[in-house]
Amino acid sequence: MMLRTLPARLLVLLLAATPAPTLAEESPMFAIAIHGGAGVISRSSMTPEAEKSYQEDLGKALDAGYSILESGGTSMDAAIAAVKILEDSPLFNAGRGAVFSAEGINELDAAVMDGQTLRAGAVAGLRHVRNPIELARLVMDRSPHVFLTGKGAEDFALENGMPLVPRSWFYTERRWQQLEQARRGERLSAADIGYYGTVGAVALDAAGNLAAATSTGGMTNKKWGRVGDAPLIGAGTYADNGSCAVSATGTGEFFIRGVISHEVSALMKYRGVDVAEAARTAIQGRLAAMGGDGGVIVVDREGNIAMEFNTEGMFRGARDARGKREIAIY
Amino acid sequence: MMLRTLPARLLVLLLAATPAPTLAEESPMFAIAIHGGAGVISRSSMTPEAEKSYQEDLGKALDAGYSILESGGTSMDAAIAAVKILEDSPLFNAGRGAVFSAEGINELDAAVMDGQTLRAGAVAGLRHVRNPIELARLVMDRSPHVFLTGKGAEDFALENGMPLVPRSWFYTERRWQQLEQARRGERLSAADIGYYGTVGAVALDAAGNLAAATSTGGMTNKKWGRVGDAPLIGAGTYADNGSCAVSATGTGEFFIRGVISHEVSALMKYRGVDVAEAARTAIQGRLAAMGGDGGVIVVDREGNIAMEFNTEGMFRGARDARGKREIAIY
């Protein structure tokens, strides 16, 4: 299956490379990692049922992305497929299930980046786009721009054949209660997982190309047209075949100020550290020193994955062509 | 005057440092650089009168910022003072004199960043804020957020005591003609200096702190709520006392994809190159390789200034405590 989808020239190269090809040469590496937000996620605050629901939806997203990679698809297709499932799940703060702004409206942001071409697409302040990650890709593919915002971005969606949905699509009772709590000035309780949540995916495909995708509903009770790090290239989302693909989640303002996703890439590129050390340095060093909370998922061109966070938990998953498959919360 | 404004402890340190203090220890370094946009600015397309007007307004902005530094003010105050003058000048594509969007509206973006604290403020899609750079600073100083957009950002302005102005404030006949030309699909003529223009300033103050400020009207005939690099921390604006302060101008989409301002900082920090080589590598290497046009101004903590661009010209100026004062276009 996989061999059939490889370009003929690459196949010849692989077969001709050495008299006794190693495993790595026979089977190209591919890998995907996903996250569903980081924050105060303690074991004691989770029921076994809730834990199971999160694990199930994370697993579905991970496997949907992985199966695209396995059948020779691109890292961009894989990352977007995974993020779409998390957007459509009411559990995560993106798409359906997004948190409410101070005006009682769901406002959605997303970005994608292609590591091979350094092309990117981003959208912010959407109110009627079911899958913001798909509009981010449309911006990348069909506009001369990188970043479209608000009603203008939705006009672009309609002009390019993407239907809009009523605001009721995004409504969930749980998020509405969180807004009511925030409006009353109450501290959020254990049920507030995902207060700062965001979803994302990073992938390496068999052709060796990296991609990153991130989508979010922002923060509960946000005001003044606040935009966080998710749609900002370099802050919440970054991909460069020369280093790695990154998707972030956490207190967005700190990720913006630290340009955290591009920082991970720069550490690999210019300091020469590996993916694990770059992620650790950016999160446990730079981000933590600023007082920020959250995490990143990172994959490099060898399929090495880092999932680093300085919070109690981060919903996450990773799967690769070597047979690794992991879903974790704490 | 300057000595009086130094903290007593620092003064003692300076006086006690060596029996024979060098010039550098006696006179702390401070410096400022500004830009007014990069692009197709050929000598043949400029009348001597136009050239003189640009040089005059650049000089006013440069000297306003410099005099703040000279009297012991902060790099943030200096950078903002310079940018305000360029925003108020009808010559540059920021504030008054901004280009028109496809809807015939001036939409303004700006950002500031403080290199000492890595705090930042940014605004996009403003229609009624006379000096967007001042609102960016207000976001930094008085909101828990970094990036506010659209009407929400203007609500924040009013709530924090900043008046709004009618849209007519930003109208200039020249920019309106450029929009009409663009709508007719005409190629822009030599009079279209500043089509992609942006203004910005970077400064080092006597206390050794860096700051960056950037403000823009975006691009003529822009649609769909397009936001460029200027308000994006790491793309068009960046400051970190650990490396340098950067403000960019050019084809914004490429500066976003290349995270060019943070790239300059990362090259200094992690590759250990100086400010000139970092700016050159980012613009002549990375940006040019992507097909992007434009430039950056950069200052480091020793007051070294780089003004690098790959276009025919960049309106720019630099002045420092060693007595250098330079205004240039080509």
Chai-1 contact restraints between the chains, C-beta under 6 A:
chainA,res_idxA,chainB,res_idxB,connection_type,confidence,min_distance_angstrom,max_distance_angstrom,comment,restraint_id
A,L118,B,R257,contact,1.0,0.0,6.0,A-B,restraint_1
A,A120,B,R257,contact,1.0,0.0,6.0,A-B,restraint_2
A,H145,B,R226,contact,1.0,0.0,6.0,A-B,restraint_3
A,H145,B,E253,contact,1.0,0.0,6.0,A-B,restraint_4
A,V146,B,E253,contact,1.0,0.0,6.0,A-B,restraint_5
A,V146,B,I256,contact,1.0,0.0,6.0,A-B,restraint_6
A,F147,B,V227,contact,1.0,0.0,6.0,A-B,restraint_7
A,L148,B,W224,contact,1.0,0.0,6.0,A-B,restraint_8
A,L148,B,G225,contact,1.0,0.0,6.0,A-B,restraint_9
A,L148,B,R226,contact,1.0,0.0,6.0,A-B,restraint_10
A,T149,B,T149,contact,1.0,0.0,6.0,A-B,restraint_11
A,T149,B,G225,contact,1.0,0.0,6.0,A-B,restraint_12
A,T149,B,V227,contact,1.0,0.0,6.0,A-B,restraint_13
A,G150,B,G150,contact,1.0,0.0,6.0,A-B,restraint_14
A,G150,B,G225,contact,1.0,0.0,6.0,A-B,restraint_15
A,G152,B,W224,contact,1.0,0.0,6.0,A-B,restraint_16
A,G152,B,G225,contact,1.0,0.0,6.0,A-B,restraint_17
A,A153,B,W224,contact,1.0,0.0,6.0,A-B,restraint_18
A,A153,B,G225,contact,1.0,0.0,6.0,A-B,restraint_19
A,D155,B,W224,contact,1.0,0.0,6.0,A-B,restraint_20
A,F156,B,W224,contact,1.0,0.0,6.0,A-B,restraint_21
A,W224,B,L148,contact,1.0,0.0,6.0,A-B,restraint_22
A,W224,B,G152,contact,1.0,0.0,6.0,A-B,restraint_23
A,W224,B,A153,contact,1.0,0.0,6.0,A-B,restraint_24
A,W224,B,D155,contact,1.0,0.0,6.0,A-B,restraint_25
A,W224,B,F156,contact,1.0,0.0,6.0,A-B,restraint_26
A,G225,B,L148,contact,1.0,0.0,6.0,A-B,restraint_27
A,G225,B,T149,contact,1.0,0.0,6.0,A-B,restraint_28
A,G225,B,G150,contact,1.0,0.0,6.0,A-B,restraint_29
A,G225,B,G152,contact,1.0,0.0,6.0,A-B,restraint_30
A,G225,B,A153,contact,1.0,0.0,6.0,A-B,restraint_31
A,R226,B,H145,contact,1.0,0.0,6.0,A-B,restraint_32
A,R226,B,L148,contact,1.0,0.0,6.0,A-B,restraint_33
A,V227,B,F147,contact,1.0,0.0,6.0,A-B,restraint_34
A,V227,B,T149,contact,1.0,0.0,6.0,A-B,restraint_35
A,L232,B,L232,contact,1.0,0.0,6.0,A-B,restraint_36
A,I233,B,I256,contact,1.0,0.0,6.0,A-B,restraint_37
A,G234,B,G234,contact,1.0,0.0,6.0,A-B,restraint_38
A,G234,B,V259,contact,1.0,0.0,6.0,A-B,restraint_39
A,E253,B,H145,contact,1.0,0.0,6.0,A-B,restraint_40
A,E253,B,V146,contact,1.0,0.0,6.0,A-B,restraint_41
A,I256,B,V146,contact,1.0,0.0,6.0,A-B,restraint_42
A,I256,B,I233,contact,1.0,0.0,6.0,A-B,restraint_43
A,R257,B,L118,contact,1.0,0.0,6.0,A-B,restraint_44
A,R257,B,A120,contact,1.0,0.0,6.0,A-B,restraint_45
A,V259,B,G234,contact,1.0,0.0,6.0,A-B,restraint_46
A,V259,B,H262,contact,1.0,0.0,6.0,A-B,restraint_47
A,H262,B,V259,contact,1.0,0.0,6.0,A-B,restraint_48
A,H262,B,H262,contact,1.0,0.0,6.0,A-B,restraint_49
A,A266,B,A266,contact,1.0,0.0,6.0,A-B,restraint_50
A,A266,B,Y270,contact,1.0,0.0,6.0,A-B,restraint_51
A,Y270,B,A266,contact,1.0,0.0,6.0,A-B,restraint_52
A,Y270,B,Y270,contact,1.0,0.0,6.0,A-B,restraint_53
A,Y270,B,R271,contact,1.0,0.0,6.0,A-B,restraint_54
A,R271,B,Y270,contact,1.0,0.0,6.0,A-B,restraint_55
